[in-house]
Structures are given as structure tokens and as C-alpha cells.
Amino acid sequence: MFTRKNLLVVYLISTLLILVLAGCGGAPNASSPDSAKAAPGAFKVAMVLPGEANDGAWSQAGYEGLKLIEKELGAQVAHSVNITEADAEKIFRQYAQDGYDFIIGHGGEYIPAAEVVAKEFPRTKFALMAGYGGNNKNLGALSFRDSEIGYLMGAVAGIKTKTNKLAFIGGVDYPHMQEQATSFERGAKAANPKVEVAIEWVGSWTDEAKTKQIAEAQVKAGADVLVGNVDAASQAVFETAKNAGVYALGWSLDQHDMAPNTILTSGIQRMPVLALEGATLVQQGRWEGKQYKFGLQEGAQELAPFYGLLSPEEEARVKTVREDIVTGKIDVTQ
């Protein structure tokens, strides 16, 4: 027979068990989508990232877009980090099985996986943060007008260089990366016909040792402005530039804090703008499974501040180039 004292003990034990179980059922492991099943009725968005969500570059920019979707659209969100091409299909499929309405693959490396899973789940909407034409059904892409920011960054480098030697150091030579590199060279030569531009590919987004080796070789060859477009491995570019007393340019986010007196500016690609635009189209039932592109005019791309590293005259020249791109006076594709 339970006394009031016994009942109190049972109540306390039960409460403790509930709290323990609640603690065990906290935030799901970001790399295990099967632990984050979507709640019925919610607008559900998932993102697959190639790196860490706090890498200070590409993956972080994507994650910030996911958080903006959560904030602005009231969506239930989930994400997976450090997902390789080999594992991507499994992760995409799991999110689709778990009822997510919109699944975003943050990078061109996920194209094969997205194509396969999109066919299996025709009612689910998929997007790739990449240059990709889409299937005109449920799989589309969100990307930047890469030539605009590439050209503008090239203009900055061409204006600032003293040796007339520049180096663009990129991660993997995907089509959109090649577009950025080519337009960078085009913008640099338009601003300064004397410049020579070396374009180097690391073949990885994380190989800091190889990135450093390439950066050091370019400095030795006379480059005095280095572009770091290697996601997390860009830190090796910035450190090399800092140690050599030359300048660098960041990419994707404002990377000024990584090397304050070295990074002239960064080509900000506002991934959150792309992600929110795509999710809004899906939520409104207007997703067409095609390529959607955004640039300077929409505020999806911009230059970070110069933090006093350009003279007023140099800043004025860069501003003129930007205005000419937006108004169409400069054709960045030629």
C-alpha cells in the first residue's frame, strides 16, 4: 500500500526519468538525418554540407542560409556536415524519407546524388548550390552570377598590385569556379592591362598543406595579391600572404578577421539570400526545378569593406567598376 511519502518518492523518480530522457532526446546529430524526422504540418528544409557549419567559408555560408530560412519562414530545419560525394545519396534519401519538403545540396559535388534521389521522390523539391540546369521538375539549382563578383574582385587586385602578378588559388575546378577564375582574370586585365594572372587548383577544399605550397610558390614567383577561394583551406593562403608581406582577397564571407592587415576585401556571396529565395519559391508552390541566378543587383553578392587598405582613389575606381557592372555598361562575360 502506497503512503503519501511513497507516492512522493515515485513522483520524484518519475520526474527524474522524464528529465533524463528529455536530455537524451535533445538536438539530433547533424550528420544523422534519421534522428531528425520532420514534424507533421511544418515546412521542412534540410541542407547537406561538405564541411563544418562553422568553417568560416562555404559551408558556414550555407548553414547561415538554413538558419535564415528557419527564422523568416518558420521552417523546421536540419543539416548534415562533412558529407562526401560517396555518402550524399544516402543522406539525401534519408531526408526525403523523413518527410522534408526541400532538400538543399550545398555544392556541385552533390549533383549525381541529387539526380538519383529526385527521381525516387518526385513530390520532394531538391536544390543544388551550384551551376546546374535542373530537371525542370523537382530538382533545380541556386547560384550566383559568378562572373560579376569574379570580375569585380579582379578589378580590385589589378588596381592594387605593384608587381603586376596575381594568383587565383581555387579549391576544385567546378564550372562555377572556373567562371569565377576566368572573370577574375578578365577584370584584373581590364583594370590593369599589364597584369599576369596565375590560376591554380588545389583539387581539394581542405588540403591546407598543398594550398600553402601553391601560395608560397606564387609569392616566390612575384605575386603580390593572392586570392584564397579554397573554403577552410584558404587560411593557408592568408597566412602565407601575411608572412610574405603581400595582400590577399577572401571569398564567400567577409574574411577580414582571418588576417586583418592582409585581406584587402572579400567577395561576399550571400548564400543566405539564395537559400531563402529558393525556400520561398518552394513554400509558395512556385519551384520549377530550373537554374535560378542572383548577383550584385539583388544584393546576393557584394564586396566587403576595404578597412582602410585601399586609398580613396582606389576605392573610387572600384566603385565605378561595380556601378558599370550593375548597369550593364561592362559585360563581364567578355
C-alpha positions as CSV (number, residue, x, y, z in Angstrom):
1,M,0.0,0.0,0.0
2,F,1.4,3.4,-1.1
3,T,1.7,6.1,1.6
4,R,1.9,9.8,0.7
5,K,5.6,9.5,1.3
6,N,5.9,6.6,-1.1
7,L,3.9,8.4,-3.7
8,L,6.2,11.4,-3.4
9,V,9.2,9.2,-3.9
10,V,7.6,7.6,-7.0
11,Y,6.8,11.1,-8.4
12,L,10.3,12.4,-7.9
13,I,11.8,9.3,-9.5
14,S,9.4,9.6,-12.5
15,T,10.2,13.3,-12.9
16,L,13.9,12.5,-12.9
17,L,13.4,9.8,-15.5
18,I,11.5,12.2,-17.7
19,L,14.2,14.8,-17.4
20,V,16.9,12.3,-18.3
21,L,15.0,11.0,-21.3
22,A,14.4,14.6,-22.5
23,G,18.1,15.2,-22.2
24,C,18.9,12.1,-24.3
25,G,16.5,13.3,-26.9
26,G,18.0,16.8,-27.5
27,A,19.3,18.2,-30.7
28,P,19.8,15.5,-33.3
29,N,23.3,14.7,-34.5
30,A,23.7,16.9,-37.5
31,S,25.3,14.1,-39.5
32,S,22.5,11.6,-38.8
33,P,19.3,12.8,-40.6
34,D,17.4,9.7,-39.5
35,S,17.4,11.2,-36.0
36,A,15.6,14.4,-37.1
37,K,12.3,13.3,-38.6
38,A,10.1,16.1,-39.6
39,A,7.0,17.1,-37.6
40,P,3.7,16.8,-39.4
41,G,2.4,20.0,-40.9
42,A,5.6,22.0,-40.7
43,F,7.5,23.4,-43.7
44,K,10.6,21.2,-43.5
45,V,14.0,22.1,-45.0
46,A,17.3,20.2,-44.8
47,M,20.8,21.0,-46.0
48,V,23.7,18.8,-46.8
49,L,27.1,20.4,-46.2
50,P,30.6,19.3,-47.4
51,G,32.3,20.9,-44.4
52,E,31.7,22.1,-40.9
53,A,28.9,24.6,-40.3
54,N,31.4,27.0,-38.7
55,D,34.3,26.7,-41.2
56,G,34.3,30.4,-41.8
57,A,33.7,29.9,-45.5
58,W,31.5,28.0,-47.9
59,S,29.7,25.6,-45.5
60,Q,29.1,28.2,-42.9
61,A,27.6,30.5,-45.5
62,G,25.2,27.7,-46.5
63,Y,24.3,27.0,-42.9
64,E,23.6,30.6,-42.2
65,G,21.1,30.4,-45.1
66,L,19.4,27.5,-43.5
67,K,19.1,29.4,-40.3
68,L,17.6,32.4,-42.2
69,I,15.0,30.0,-43.7
70,E,14.2,28.9,-40.2
71,K,13.8,32.4,-39.0
72,E,12.0,34.0,-41.9
73,L,9.7,31.2,-43.0
74,G,9.2,29.4,-39.6
75,A,10.6,26.2,-41.1
76,Q,11.7,23.1,-39.3
77,V,15.3,22.6,-40.4
78,A,18.1,20.0,-40.2
79,H,21.5,19.7,-41.6
80,S,24.3,17.2,-42.1
81,V,28.0,18.2,-42.1
82,N,31.2,16.7,-43.7
83,I,29.2,14.7,-46.2
84,T,31.3,13.3,-49.0
85,E,30.1,12.5,-52.6
86,A,30.1,8.8,-51.7
87,D,27.7,9.3,-48.7
88,A,25.5,12.0,-50.3
89,E,22.9,9.8,-51.9
90,K,22.2,8.0,-48.6
91,I,21.8,11.3,-46.8
92,F,19.5,12.8,-49.4
93,R,17.3,9.7,-49.5
94,Q,17.0,9.7,-45.7
95,Y,15.9,13.3,-45.5
96,A,13.3,12.6,-48.3
97,Q,12.0,9.5,-46.4
98,D,11.8,11.6,-43.3
99,G,9.3,14.0,-45.0
100,Y,11.4,17.0,-45.7
101,D,9.8,19.3,-48.3
102,F,13.0,21.0,-49.6
103,I,16.5,19.4,-49.5
104,I,19.5,21.5,-50.4
105,G,22.8,20.1,-51.5
106,H,25.4,22.7,-50.8
107,G,27.8,22.2,-53.7
108,G,28.2,20.8,-57.2
109,E,29.7,17.6,-55.9
110,Y,26.2,16.5,-54.9
111,I,24.7,16.7,-58.4
112,P,24.8,12.9,-59.1
113,A,23.3,12.0,-55.7
114,A,20.5,14.6,-56.1
115,E,19.6,13.4,-59.6
116,V,19.1,9.9,-58.4
117,V,17.1,10.7,-55.3
118,A,15.0,13.4,-57.0
119,K,13.7,10.7,-59.4
120,E,12.8,8.5,-56.5
121,F,10.9,11.2,-54.7
122,P,9.1,13.3,-57.4
123,R,7.0,15.2,-54.8
124,T,10.0,16.4,-52.8
125,K,11.8,19.5,-54.0
126,F,15.6,19.5,-54.3
127,A,18.1,22.3,-54.9
128,L,21.9,22.4,-55.5
129,M,24.0,25.4,-54.6
130,A,25.8,25.1,-57.9
131,G,25.8,25.9,-61.6
132,Y,23.3,23.3,-62.8
133,G,20.4,23.4,-65.2
134,G,17.9,21.3,-63.2
135,N,15.4,18.7,-64.5
136,N,12.6,21.2,-65.0
137,K,10.6,19.2,-62.4
138,N,11.6,19.0,-58.8
139,L,15.4,19.4,-59.0
140,G,16.8,22.8,-59.6
141,A,19.8,25.0,-58.6
142,L,20.5,28.2,-56.8
143,S,23.6,30.1,-57.8
144,F,25.3,33.5,-58.3
145,R,26.2,35.3,-61.4
146,D,29.7,34.3,-60.7
147,S,31.2,36.5,-63.4
148,E,30.1,39.6,-61.7
149,I,31.9,39.1,-58.4
150,G,34.9,37.5,-60.1
151,Y,35.3,40.5,-62.4
152,L,34.9,43.0,-59.6
153,M,37.5,41.1,-57.4
154,G,39.8,41.1,-60.3
155,A,39.5,44.8,-60.7
156,V,40.5,45.3,-57.0
157,A,43.6,43.1,-57.5
158,G,44.5,44.8,-60.8
159,I,44.2,48.2,-59.2
160,K,46.2,47.3,-56.1
161,T,49.1,45.2,-57.4
162,K,52.6,46.7,-57.6
163,T,54.3,43.7,-59.2
164,N,51.6,43.2,-61.8
165,K,51.5,39.5,-60.8
166,L,48.3,38.0,-59.3
167,A,47.4,34.5,-58.3
168,F,43.9,32.9,-58.1
169,I,44.1,29.8,-55.9
170,G,40.9,27.8,-56.0
171,G,39.7,24.5,-54.5
172,V,38.2,22.3,-57.1
173,D,37.7,23.4,-60.7
174,Y,34.0,23.0,-61.0
175,P,32.4,25.0,-63.8
176,H,31.3,27.9,-61.5
177,M,34.8,28.0,-60.0
178,Q,36.3,28.2,-63.5
179,E,33.8,31.0,-64.2
180,Q,35.0,32.9,-61.1
181,A,38.6,32.5,-62.0
182,T,38.2,33.4,-65.7
183,S,36.2,36.5,-64.8
184,F,38.7,37.5,-62.1
185,E,41.5,37.5,-64.8
186,R,39.2,39.4,-67.1
187,G,38.5,42.1,-64.5
188,A,42.1,42.4,-63.5
189,K,43.4,42.9,-67.0
190,A,40.6,45.4,-67.8
191,A,41.8,47.4,-64.7
192,N,45.5,46.9,-65.5
193,P,46.5,45.6,-68.9
194,K,50.0,44.8,-67.6
195,V,48.9,42.2,-65.1
196,E,49.7,38.5,-65.4
197,V,47.2,36.1,-63.6
198,A,48.2,32.6,-62.5
199,I,45.2,30.3,-61.9
200,E,46.0,27.3,-59.6
201,W,43.7,24.5,-58.4
202,V,44.3,22.6,-55.2
203,G,42.0,19.8,-56.0
204,S,40.5,19.9,-52.5
205,W,38.7,22.2,-50.1
206,T,40.6,21.0,-47.0
207,D,44.2,20.4,-48.1
208,E,46.0,23.2,-46.3
209,A,49.4,21.8,-46.9
210,K,49.0,21.8,-50.7
211,T,47.3,25.2,-50.6
212,K,50.3,26.6,-48.6
213,Q,52.7,25.1,-51.1
214,I,50.9,26.7,-54.0
215,A,50.6,30.1,-52.3
216,E,54.3,30.1,-51.4
217,A,55.3,29.2,-54.9
218,Q,53.2,32.1,-56.3
219,V,54.7,34.6,-53.8
220,K,58.2,33.4,-54.8
221,A,57.2,34.0,-58.5
222,G,56.3,37.6,-57.6
223,A,52.6,37.6,-57.0
224,D,51.6,40.3,-54.5
225,V,47.9,39.7,-54.4
226,L,46.6,36.2,-53.8
227,V,43.0,35.0,-54.0
228,G,42.0,32.4,-51.4
229,N,39.0,30.6,-52.7
230,V,39.6,27.2,-51.1
231,D,37.0,27.3,-48.3
232,A,38.6,26.3,-44.9
233,A,42.0,25.8,-46.6
234,S,42.0,29.5,-47.6
235,Q,43.6,30.2,-44.2
236,A,46.8,28.8,-45.6
237,V,46.7,31.4,-48.4
238,F,46.1,34.2,-45.9
239,E,48.9,33.1,-43.6
240,T,51.3,32.9,-46.5
241,A,50.4,36.3,-47.7
242,K,50.7,37.8,-44.2
243,N,54.1,36.2,-43.7
244,A,55.3,37.4,-47.0
245,G,54.0,41.0,-46.6
246,V,51.7,40.8,-49.6
247,Y,47.9,41.1,-49.9
248,A,45.1,38.6,-50.2
249,L,41.5,38.5,-51.2
250,G,38.9,36.4,-49.4
251,W,35.8,34.7,-50.8
252,S,32.3,33.8,-49.8
253,L,32.2,35.6,-46.4
254,D,33.9,38.7,-45.1
255,Q,37.2,37.0,-44.0
256,H,38.9,40.2,-42.8
257,D,39.4,38.9,-39.3
258,M,41.5,36.0,-40.5
259,A,44.3,38.4,-41.5
260,P,43.2,42.0,-40.8
261,N,46.1,43.9,-42.4
262,T,46.5,41.4,-45.3
263,I,43.0,40.8,-46.7
264,L,42.1,43.8,-48.9
265,T,38.4,42.8,-49.1
266,S,36.3,39.7,-49.7
267,G,33.9,38.8,-52.5
268,I,30.8,38.2,-50.3
269,Q,28.4,35.7,-51.8
270,R,25.3,36.0,-49.6
271,M,24.4,32.3,-49.6
272,P,21.5,33.1,-47.2
273,V,19.9,35.2,-49.9
274,L,20.0,32.3,-52.3
275,A,18.7,29.8,-49.8
276,L,15.8,32.0,-48.7
277,E,14.8,32.8,-52.2
278,G,14.7,29.1,-53.1
279,A,12.8,28.0,-50.0
280,T,10.3,30.8,-50.5
281,L,9.6,29.6,-54.1
282,V,9.1,26.0,-52.7
283,Q,6.8,27.2,-49.9
284,Q,4.7,29.2,-52.3
285,G,4.5,26.3,-54.8
286,R,6.5,28.1,-57.5
287,W,9.6,25.9,-57.6
288,E,10.2,24.9,-61.3
289,G,13.3,22.8,-61.0
290,K,15.5,25.1,-63.0
291,Q,18.6,27.3,-62.5
292,Y,18.0,30.5,-60.5
293,K,20.8,33.1,-60.5
294,F,21.3,36.2,-58.4
295,G,24.0,38.8,-58.3
296,L,25.0,42.4,-57.3
297,Q,21.7,43.9,-58.3
298,E,19.7,41.7,-56.0
299,G,22.2,42.0,-53.1
300,A,23.2,38.4,-53.4
301,Q,26.8,39.4,-54.0
302,E,28.9,42.3,-52.7
303,L,32.4,43.4,-51.7
304,A,33.3,43.5,-48.1
305,P,34.7,46.8,-46.7
306,F,38.3,47.7,-47.5
307,Y,39.1,48.5,-43.9
308,G,41.4,51.3,-45.0
309,L,43.6,49.1,-47.2
310,L,42.7,50.9,-50.4
311,S,43.3,54.6,-50.9
312,P,40.2,56.9,-51.6
313,E,41.2,57.0,-55.3
314,E,41.4,53.2,-55.5
315,E,38.1,52.8,-53.8
316,A,36.5,55.3,-56.2
317,R,37.8,53.2,-59.2
318,V,36.4,50.0,-57.7
319,K,33.0,51.7,-57.1
320,T,32.9,52.8,-60.7
321,V,33.5,49.3,-61.9
322,R,30.8,48.0,-59.7
323,E,28.3,50.5,-61.0
324,D,29.2,49.8,-64.6
325,I,28.6,46.0,-63.9
326,V,25.2,46.6,-62.4
327,T,24.0,49.0,-65.1
328,G,25.3,46.7,-67.9
329,K,27.9,49.1,-69.1
330,I,30.5,46.4,-68.5
331,D,29.8,43.0,-70.0
332,V,31.6,40.7,-67.5
333,T,31.4,37.7,-69.8
334,Q,33.7,39.3,-72.5
